[in-house]
Amino acid sequence: MRTADFDYNLPEELIAQTPVEPRDHSRMLVVHRSDGSREHRHFHDILDYLNAGDALVINETKVIPARLLGVKEGVDSQGHSVPVEVLLLRRINATDWEALVKPGRRLKPGAVCVFGDGLLRCEVLSSVPEIGGRIVRFMWDQVGQSPTSPSDCSQSPGEASTGLVPGMAGCVFEEILDRLGEMPLPPYIHEKLEDRSRYQTVYAKNEGSAAAPTAGLHFTPELLEKVKQKGVTIVPVTLHVGLGTFRPVTVEDVDTHVMHSEYYHVSQEAADTLNAIRAAGGRIICVGTTSVRTLETVATEDGVIHPGAGDTAIFIYPGKKIKAVDALITNFHLPQSTLLMLVSAFMGRETALDVYREAVEERYRFFSFGDAMFIE
């Protein structure tokens, strides 16, 4: 299967630059897989398609202000400061992160970056050729403690991959990051986001993502309460979204694509709840492709979901079996992207591309701040 088989024509003016207000007033294209029919609705109408006894799976990850702008320590040969950008991808321990850096040619191992007039600094430790990134170590001043090993940032083994470690809300590093960091918006959004919370779901809880699980942006607290009142069980999981989600597939043959890795967590309670709901005849409805990837990572061939945590590089595309998910709420995705391929696995490539053609004709808004689609 060729990557070019997942291309489609998208006018640039349909790429949403700002979110809809209120959140649940975005449009929603409903696709009925049973007979191929489609409906054009608004997102708050999702209640019409959820049944008592269903499960709605949400990704509780929270986007961190992962984009840091500063300068390289020292000056260049002309006596000028060198502006730098560090984009945090994955936490390794209390002080070290995997990150993308600009300009890469100036930030080799040993280089030091300064942010906020010295409030925060980081040293480049090594290169990560697979992603074109770096391992960086942060340093900050804290009274009575070593800047590289603050006691209130301690963590237990096994937590290093989870993004910002649970229980670290009071850590000085997180406070500094919140003050200096910017929200890492997707590269196709060119307008400044005035309200940071609009790039977070209303249920965001577990810090660690470099990008939002955007299908969840359509929900309001009021709509979620109505979902519960209808007898639908809301089941949380976590998958920390990496920037690989925005990268187009560059290989010609889809089978040779190497998927990026992301941290996930499914609790015993979540697994037990989902298995019980499906056994009773209810549907598992995922909010977003991240929730699909999480469940499909921990599901066995018979569709049974197991608890688990770790890194997943699961790649779902046509020909891959969807084992544990019955319906999907999602946005409209980039051409030739792994997300479009996942949606194509869910409803067939030709159907998916025809749905996208219809969405373009009907002037739906695309990508992160765009409209939604419900596939049942």
Buried (B, 14 or more C-beta within 10 A) or exposed (E): BEBEBBEBEBEEEBBBBEBBEEBBEBBBBBBBEEEEEBEBBBBBBBBEBBEEBBBBBBBBBBBBBBBBBBBBBEEEEEEEEBEBBBBBBBBBBBBBBBBBBEEEEBBEEEBBBBBBEEEBBBBBBBBBEEBEBBBBBBBBEBEEBEBBEBEBBBBEEEBBBBBBBBEBEEBBBBEBBEEBBBBBBBEBBEEEBEEEEBBBBBBBBBBBBBBBBBBBBBBBEEBBEBBEEBEBBBBBBBBBBBBBBBBEBEEEEBEEBEBBBBBBBBBEEBBEBBBEBBEEEBBBBBBBBBBBBBBBBBBEEEBBBEEBBEEBEBBBBBEEEBBBBBBBBBBBBBBBBBBBBBBBBBBBBEBBBBBBEBBBEEEBBBBBBBBBBBBB
